[in-house]
Amino acid sequence: MDNRLVTAFLESRDGYSADRVIADIKLNQRFLVACREQGLSGDDEDLNRQLLNARKASGLQGLETGTRTCIQNQDEYVFASEIAIRFLERRDSVTLDQVICDPVRAAEFDAIAARIAPGYSSLEYRWAALRLRKKGSLKPEILAHVCKPESVIHASARELDLAVIPVRSGLYLFFDSQETLYVGETSNLRNRLSKHLEHSDNKGLARWIWSHGPDGLNVEIQVLPDGTTTKVRRAMERELIKSRRPVFNVSGV
């Protein structure tokens, strides 16, 4: 491991761990400046990956003790972090590490999470995602890699323009700021979403929309390749139900 990377980390970390240095915008900027002062080459993502890989390879063993990151009351936005990272995983076939290490992707992650649960810092959203993974709550959704969506759309229900939703097969998820409400599959996304928003045949979702209206309701739409069979769609739907824990699918309402 390059000793210059270790020097840059020690100069910028303010006593925190490598994960915190990567996730914290201010500390990360200090780390990247220190890397270049040490003569290290590579773009920001590459330098962050080098630090992360050094931590994983125990190259920073004995150097990470110090100030502990302790962020309280994550319950209000941890779900938003989960939705944001899952969205980027599906759309771009990237991992959490790739998102956190790339300042551009990380900023998009922050923006998505903030649209779902506004009012929190980038560090809070990012640390919540790292915590989810540590708890084993971000296990891979394997079928999404076997049958990769051609596009993934994320929008609020109020702003959703059904006219631009393709008449294609796919998957869809309804959620608010705290939990996934309903997961479904269809051979015609435009028609199916229109029916749900007018009067869903799922009683739980219909009652939710009647009580709350479109405000606070979000939808993720996954457009699948032409020729995706009903069997494959339903298998992907089952995987999403298991992974995302939608309240109205699980309850059978």
C-alpha positions as YAML, in Angstrom:
chain: A
units: angstrom
residues:
- id: 1
  name: MET
  ca: [0.00, 0.00, 0.00]
- id: 2
  name: ASP
  ca: [1.22, 3.48, -0.84]
- id: 3
  name: ASN
  ca: [2.41, 5.23, 2.32]
- id: 4
  name: ARG
  ca: [1.41, 8.56, 0.78]
- id: 5
  name: LEU
  ca: [-2.25, 7.44, 0.94]
- id: 6
  name: VAL
  ca: [-1.86, 6.66, 4.65]
- id: 7
  name: THR
  ca: [-0.25, 10.04, 5.25]
- id: 8
  name: ALA
  ca: [-3.11, 11.82, 3.45]
- id: 9
  name: PHE
  ca: [-5.64, 9.86, 5.51]
- id: 10
  name: LEU
  ca: [-3.94, 10.67, 8.82]
- id: 11
  name: GLU
  ca: [-3.64, 14.35, 7.91]
- id: 12
  name: SER
  ca: [-7.31, 14.73, 7.03]
- id: 13
  name: ARG
  ca: [-9.29, 12.28, 9.13]
- id: 14
  name: ASP
  ca: [-9.75, 14.39, 12.26]
- id: 15
  name: GLY
  ca: [-9.66, 11.19, 14.29]
- id: 16
  name: TYR
  ca: [-12.42, 9.46, 12.29]
- id: 17
  name: SER
  ca: [-12.50, 6.17, 10.37]
- id: 18
  name: ALA
  ca: [-11.87, 5.73, 6.64]
- id: 19
  name: ASP
  ca: [-15.59, 5.20, 6.04]
- id: 20
  name: ARG
  ca: [-16.34, 8.54, 7.70]
- id: 21
  name: VAL
  ca: [-13.63, 10.29, 5.67]
- id: 22
  name: ILE
  ca: [-15.22, 9.01, 2.46]
- id: 23
  name: ALA
  ca: [-18.83, 9.70, 3.48]
- id: 24
  name: ASP
  ca: [-18.28, 13.15, 5.04]
- id: 25
  name: ILE
  ca: [-18.05, 15.82, 2.33]
- id: 26
  name: LYS
  ca: [-15.79, 18.16, 4.32]
- id: 27
  name: LEU
  ca: [-13.40, 15.44, 5.48]
- id: 28
  name: ASN
  ca: [-13.36, 13.93, 2.02]
- id: 29
  name: GLN
  ca: [-12.41, 17.22, 0.40]
- id: 30
  name: ARG
  ca: [-9.55, 17.53, 2.89]
- id: 31
  name: PHE
  ca: [-8.45, 13.96, 2.14]
- id: 32
  name: LEU
  ca: [-8.47, 14.51, -1.63]
- id: 33
  name: VAL
  ca: [-6.45, 17.73, -1.30]
- id: 34
  name: ALA
  ca: [-3.96, 15.91, 0.97]
- id: 35
  name: CYS
  ca: [-3.66, 13.08, -1.58]
- id: 36
  name: ARG
  ca: [-2.68, 15.49, -4.31]
- id: 37
  name: GLU
  ca: [-0.27, 17.32, -2.02]
- id: 38
  name: GLN
  ca: [1.36, 13.93, -1.50]
- id: 39
  name: GLY
  ca: [1.69, 13.54, -5.27]
- id: 40
  name: LEU
  ca: [-0.95, 10.84, -5.69]
- id: 41
  name: SER
  ca: [-2.64, 10.65, -9.09]
- id: 42
  name: GLY
  ca: [-6.13, 9.51, -10.02]
- id: 43
  name: ASP
  ca: [-9.57, 11.06, -9.96]
- id: 44
  name: ASP
  ca: [-11.60, 11.55, -6.78]
- id: 45
  name: GLU
  ca: [-13.40, 8.21, -7.08]
- id: 46
  name: ASP
  ca: [-10.15, 6.33, -7.60]
- id: 47
  name: LEU
  ca: [-8.49, 7.89, -4.55]
- id: 48
  name: ASN
  ca: [-11.52, 7.15, -2.38]
- id: 49
  name: ARG
  ca: [-11.55, 3.56, -3.64]
- id: 50
  name: GLN
  ca: [-7.88, 3.22, -2.75]
- id: 51
  name: LEU
  ca: [-8.62, 4.31, 0.80]
- id: 52
  name: LEU
  ca: [-11.62, 2.00, 1.07]
- id: 53
  name: ASN
  ca: [-9.64, -0.94, -0.30]
- id: 54
  name: ALA
  ca: [-6.83, -0.21, 2.16]
- id: 55
  name: ARG
  ca: [-9.33, -0.36, 5.01]
- id: 56
  name: LYS
  ca: [-10.82, -3.62, 3.74]
- id: 57
  name: ALA
  ca: [-7.35, -5.16, 3.36]
- id: 58
  name: SER
  ca: [-6.52, -4.20, 6.97]
- id: 59
  name: GLY
  ca: [-3.95, -1.76, 5.65]
- id: 60
  name: LEU
  ca: [-5.17, 0.82, 8.16]
- id: 61
  name: GLN
  ca: [-5.18, -1.55, 11.12]
- id: 62
  name: GLY
  ca: [-4.34, 0.30, 14.29]
- id: 63
  name: LEU
  ca: [-4.81, 3.69, 12.61]
- id: 64
  name: GLU
  ca: [-8.60, 4.00, 12.74]
- id: 65
  name: THR
  ca: [-9.07, 4.13, 16.49]
- id: 66
  name: GLY
  ca: [-10.19, 7.53, 17.70]
- id: 67
  name: THR
  ca: [-13.36, 9.56, 17.30]
- id: 68
  name: ARG
  ca: [-16.40, 7.36, 16.78]
- id: 69
  name: THR
  ca: [-19.19, 8.41, 14.41]
- id: 70
  name: CYS
  ca: [-22.42, 8.31, 16.37]
- id: 71
  name: ILE
  ca: [-25.50, 9.60, 14.57]
- id: 72
  name: GLN
  ca: [-28.79, 9.38, 16.43]
- id: 73
  name: ASN
  ca: [-32.43, 9.25, 15.30]
- id: 74
  name: GLN
  ca: [-31.88, 7.70, 11.88]
- id: 75
  name: ASP
  ca: [-35.38, 6.24, 11.80]
- id: 76
  name: GLU
  ca: [-36.79, 9.33, 10.10]
- id: 77
  name: TYR
  ca: [-34.60, 9.03, 7.00]
- id: 78
  name: VAL
  ca: [-33.04, 5.55, 6.90]
- id: 79
  name: PHE
  ca: [-35.78, 4.32, 4.55]
- id: 80
  name: ALA
  ca: [-35.07, 7.21, 2.18]
- id: 81
  name: SER
  ca: [-31.42, 6.12, 2.11]
- id: 82
  name: GLU
  ca: [-32.47, 2.57, 1.33]
- id: 83
  name: ILE
  ca: [-34.71, 3.65, -1.56]
- id: 84
  name: ALA
  ca: [-32.00, 5.95, -2.95]
- id: 85
  name: ILE
  ca: [-29.25, 3.33, -3.00]
- id: 86
  name: ARG
  ca: [-31.55, 0.62, -4.34]
- id: 87
  name: PHE
  ca: [-32.64, 2.96, -7.14]
- id: 88
  name: LEU
  ca: [-29.05, 3.63, -8.21]
- id: 89
  name: GLU
  ca: [-28.18, -0.06, -7.92]
- id: 90
  name: ARG
  ca: [-31.02, -0.95, -10.30]
- id: 91
  name: ARG
  ca: [-30.57, 1.91, -12.74]
- id: 92
  name: ASP
  ca: [-26.78, 1.92, -13.03]
- id: 93
  name: SER
  ca: [-25.71, -1.55, -11.81]
- id: 94
  name: VAL
  ca: [-23.48, -0.01, -9.13]
- id: 95
  name: THR
  ca: [-22.72, -0.92, -5.53]
- id: 96
  name: LEU
  ca: [-22.95, 1.22, -2.42]
- id: 97
  name: ASP
  ca: [-19.14, 1.48, -2.37]
- id: 98
  name: GLN
  ca: [-19.13, 2.81, -5.94]
- id: 99
  name: VAL
  ca: [-21.77, 5.39, -5.06]
- id: 100
  name: ILE
  ca: [-20.13, 6.60, -1.86]
- id: 101
  name: CYS
  ca: [-16.65, 6.82, -3.44]
- id: 102
  name: ASP
  ca: [-17.80, 8.80, -6.48]
- id: 103
  name: PRO
  ca: [-18.66, 12.40, -5.46]
- id: 104
  name: VAL
  ca: [-21.00, 12.82, -8.45]
- id: 105
  name: ARG
  ca: [-22.99, 9.66, -7.76]
- id: 106
  name: ALA
  ca: [-22.95, 10.38, -4.03]
- id: 107
  name: ALA
  ca: [-24.46, 13.81, -4.64]
- id: 108
  name: GLU
  ca: [-27.24, 12.22, -6.72]
- id: 109
  name: PHE
  ca: [-27.84, 9.71, -3.93]
- id: 110
  name: ASP
  ca: [-28.16, 12.60, -1.47]
- id: 111
  name: ALA
  ca: [-30.64, 14.39, -3.73]
- id: 112
  name: ILE
  ca: [-32.86, 11.31, -4.13]
- id: 113
  name: ALA
  ca: [-32.90, 10.64, -0.39]
- id: 114
  name: ALA
  ca: [-33.65, 14.31, 0.32]
- id: 115
  name: ARG
  ca: [-36.66, 14.27, -2.02]
- id: 116
  name: ILE
  ca: [-38.12, 11.38, -0.04]
- id: 117
  name: ALA
  ca: [-37.22, 12.56, 3.48]
- id: 118
  name: PRO
  ca: [-36.01, 16.18, 3.32]
- id: 119
  name: GLY
  ca: [-34.12, 18.08, 5.96]
- id: 120
  name: TYR
  ca: [-31.08, 15.94, 6.71]
- id: 121
  name: SER
  ca: [-27.39, 16.19, 5.87]
- id: 122
  name: SER
  ca: [-25.46, 14.27, 3.23]
- id: 123
  name: LEU
  ca: [-23.51, 12.53, 5.98]
- id: 124
  name: GLU
  ca: [-26.73, 11.39, 7.65]
- id: 125
  name: TYR
  ca: [-28.13, 9.88, 4.46]
- id: 126
  name: ARG
  ca: [-24.84, 8.20, 3.56]
- id: 127
  name: TRP
  ca: [-24.14, 6.90, 7.05]
- id: 128
  name: ALA
  ca: [-27.64, 5.42, 7.21]
- id: 129
  name: ALA
  ca: [-26.95, 3.47, 3.99]
- id: 130
  name: LEU
  ca: [-23.65, 2.19, 5.38]
- id: 131
  name: ARG
  ca: [-25.43, 1.15, 8.55]
- id: 132
  name: LEU
  ca: [-28.08, -0.72, 6.56]
- id: 133
  name: ARG
  ca: [-25.39, -2.72, 4.81]
- id: 134
  name: LYS
  ca: [-23.62, -3.47, 8.07]
- id: 135
  name: LYS
  ca: [-26.90, -4.84, 9.44]
- id: 136
  name: GLY
  ca: [-27.35, -7.04, 6.35]
- id: 137
  name: SER
  ca: [-30.37, -5.09, 5.12]
- id: 138
  name: LEU
  ca: [-28.98, -4.39, 1.63]
- id: 139
  name: LYS
  ca: [-28.58, -7.93, 0.36]
- id: 140
  name: PRO
  ca: [-28.30, -8.15, -3.44]
- id: 141
  name: GLU
  ca: [-31.48, -8.53, -5.46]
- id: 142
  name: ILE
  ca: [-30.09, -11.19, -7.76]
- id: 143
  name: LEU
  ca: [-32.83, -11.31, -10.39]
- id: 144
  name: ALA
  ca: [-32.28, -7.64, -11.21]
- id: 145
  name: HIS
  ca: [-28.85, -8.66, -12.52]
- id: 146
  name: VAL
  ca: [-30.26, -11.62, -14.46]
- id: 147
  name: CYS
  ca: [-32.98, -9.48, -16.08]
- id: 148
  name: LYS
  ca: [-31.66, -5.93, -15.93]
- id: 149
  name: PRO
  ca: [-34.27, -3.16, -16.32]
- id: 150
  name: GLU
  ca: [-33.85, -1.07, -19.46]
- id: 151
  name: SER
  ca: [-34.70, 2.03, -17.46]
- id: 152
  name: VAL
  ca: [-35.72, 2.93, -13.93]
- id: 153
  name: ILE
  ca: [-37.93, 5.94, -13.22]
- id: 154
  name: HIS
  ca: [-38.45, 7.58, -9.84]
- id: 155
  name: ALA
  ca: [-41.11, 10.25, -9.36]
- id: 156
  name: SER
  ca: [-43.69, 11.58, -6.95]
- id: 157
  name: ALA
  ca: [-47.22, 10.39, -7.74]
- id: 158
  name: ARG
  ca: [-48.42, 14.00, -8.07]
- id: 159
  name: GLU
  ca: [-45.78, 14.82, -10.69]
- id: 160
  name: LEU
  ca: [-46.03, 11.52, -12.58]
- id: 161
  name: ASP
  ca: [-46.99, 12.06, -16.22]
- id: 162
  name: LEU
  ca: [-48.69, 8.85, -17.29]
- id: 163
  name: ALA
  ca: [-48.35, 9.86, -20.92]
- id: 164
  name: VAL
  ca: [-44.60, 9.31, -20.77]
- id: 165
  name: ILE
  ca: [-44.85, 5.94, -19.03]
- id: 166
  name: PRO
  ca: [-44.20, 3.29, -21.68]
- id: 167
  name: VAL
  ca: [-46.78, 0.71, -22.66]
- id: 168
  name: ARG
  ca: [-44.29, -1.96, -21.68]
- id: 169
  name: SER
  ca: [-43.93, -4.74, -19.14]
- id: 170
  name: GLY
  ca: [-42.24, -3.99, -15.87]
- id: 171
  name: LEU
  ca: [-42.27, -3.70, -12.11]
- id: 172
  name: TYR
  ca: [-43.44, -0.85, -9.91]
- id: 173
  name: LEU
  ca: [-43.18, 0.14, -6.26]
- id: 174
  name: PHE
  ca: [-45.32, 2.63, -4.33]
- id: 175
  name: PHE
  ca: [-43.78, 4.10, -1.18]
- id: 176
  name: ASP
  ca: [-43.96, 7.05, 1.18]
- id: 177
  name: SER
  ca: [-41.13, 8.53, 3.26]
- id: 178
  name: GLN
  ca: [-41.10, 5.67, 5.75]
- id: 179
  name: GLU
  ca: [-41.91, 2.37, 4.04]
- id: 180
  name: THR
  ca: [-42.72, 0.54, 0.84]
- id: 181
  name: LEU
  ca: [-46.47, 0.34, 0.43]
- id: 182
  name: TYR
  ca: [-47.00, -1.94, -2.54]
- id: 183
  name: VAL
  ca: [-44.99, -3.85, -5.17]
- id: 184
  name: GLY
  ca: [-46.47, -5.12, -8.42]
- id: 185
  name: GLU
  ca: [-45.70, -6.43, -11.89]
- id: 186
  name: THR
  ca: [-47.55, -5.89, -15.14]
- id: 187
  name: SER
  ca: [-47.47, -6.34, -18.89]
- id: 188
  name: ASN
  ca: [-48.60, -2.71, -19.35]
- id: 189
  name: LEU
  ca: [-47.06, -0.18, -16.98]
- id: 190
  name: ARG
  ca: [-49.05, 2.83, -18.17]
- id: 191
  name: ASN
  ca: [-52.41, 1.11, -17.86]
- id: 192
  name: ARG
  ca: [-51.64, -0.53, -14.54]
- id: 193
  name: LEU
  ca: [-50.32, 2.60, -12.86]
- id: 194
  name: SER
  ca: [-53.28, 4.60, -14.14]
- id: 195
  name: LYS
  ca: [-55.68, 2.12, -12.53]
- id: 196
  name: HIS
  ca: [-53.82, 2.20, -9.22]
- id: 197
  name: LEU
  ca: [-53.86, 5.99, -9.07]
- id: 198
  name: GLU
  ca: [-57.52, 6.25, -10.08]
- id: 199
  name: HIS
  ca: [-58.73, 3.53, -7.73]
- id: 200
  name: SER
  ca: [-56.35, 0.74, -6.83]
- id: 201
  name: ASP
  ca: [-57.69, -2.80, -6.67]
- id: 202
  name: ASN
  ca: [-55.39, -3.33, -3.69]
- id: 203
  name: LYS
  ca: [-57.58, -2.26, -0.77]
- id: 204
  name: GLY
  ca: [-54.71, -1.19, 1.45]
- id: 205
  name: LEU
  ca: [-53.13, 1.02, -1.19]
- id: 206
  name: ALA
  ca: [-56.54, 2.40, -2.21]
- id: 207
  name: ARG
  ca: [-57.27, 3.39, 1.40]
- id: 208
  name: TRP
  ca: [-53.82, 4.98, 1.74]
- id: 209
  name: ILE
  ca: [-54.31, 7.09, -1.40]
- id: 210
  name: TRP
  ca: [-57.85, 8.02, -0.33]
- id: 211
  name: SER
  ca: [-56.57, 9.12, 3.11]
- id: 212
  name: HIS
  ca: [-53.39, 10.91, 2.06]
- id: 213
  name: GLY
  ca: [-53.88, 11.81, -1.57]
- id: 214
  name: PRO
  ca: [-50.92, 11.87, -3.97]
- id: 215
  name: ASP
  ca: [-48.85, 14.12, -1.70]
- id: 216
  name: GLY
  ca: [-46.12, 12.05, -0.09]
- id: 217
  name: LEU
  ca: [-46.69, 9.10, -2.42]
- id: 218
  name: ASN
  ca: [-43.77, 8.08, -4.62]
- id: 219
  name: VAL
  ca: [-43.40, 5.51, -7.34]
- id: 220
  name: GLU
  ca: [-40.42, 3.65, -8.78]
- id: 221
  name: ILE
  ca: [-40.98, 2.15, -12.23]
- id: 222
  name: GLN
  ca: [-38.70, -0.49, -13.70]
- id: 223
  name: VAL
  ca: [-39.13, -0.98, -17.44]
- id: 224
  name: LEU
  ca: [-38.15, -4.53, -18.41]
- id: 225
  name: PRO
  ca: [-36.79, -5.71, -21.78]
- id: 226
  name: ASP
  ca: [-39.22, -6.73, -24.49]
- id: 227
  name: GLY
  ca: [-39.93, -10.43, -24.29]
- id: 228
  name: THR
  ca: [-39.67, -10.67, -20.50]
- id: 229
  name: THR
  ca: [-42.11, -13.44, -19.62]
- id: 230
  name: THR
  ca: [-44.84, -13.32, -17.00]
- id: 231
  name: LYS
  ca: [-42.97, -16.04, -15.10]
- id: 232
  name: VAL
  ca: [-39.83, -13.91, -14.89]
- id: 233
  name: ARG
  ca: [-41.76, -10.77, -13.91]
- id: 234
  name: ARG
  ca: [-43.52, -12.62, -11.10]
- id: 235
  name: ALA
  ca: [-40.25, -14.07, -9.84]
- id: 236
  name: MET
  ca: [-38.77, -10.56, -9.78]
- id: 237
  name: GLU
  ca: [-41.88, -9.28, -8.01]
- id: 238
  name: ARG
  ca: [-41.52, -11.98, -5.32]
- id: 239
  name: GLU
  ca: [-37.88, -11.05, -4.83]
- id: 240
  name: LEU
  ca: [-38.80, -7.38, -4.41]
- id: 241
  name: ILE
  ca: [-41.57, -8.24, -1.94]
- id: 242
  name: LYS
  ca: [-39.09, -10.22, 0.14]
- id: 243
  name: SER
  ca: [-36.42, -7.52, -0.06]
- id: 244
  name: ARG
  ca: [-38.51, -4.33, 0.26]
- id: 245
  name: ARG
  ca: [-41.16, -5.63, 2.72]
- id: 246
  name: PRO
  ca: [-44.20, -3.76, 1.28]
- id: 247
  name: VAL
  ca: [-46.91, -3.45, 3.91]
- id: 248
  name: PHE
  ca: [-49.90, -4.08, 1.67]
- id: 249
  name: ASN
  ca: [-48.44, -7.09, -0.13]
- id: 250
  name: VAL
  ca: [-47.34, -8.70, 3.12]
- id: 251
  name: SER
  ca: [-50.63, -8.09, 4.88]
- id: 252
  name: GLY
  ca: [-52.59, -9.47, 1.96]
- id: 253
  name: VAL
  ca: [-54.98, -6.53, 2.18]
...
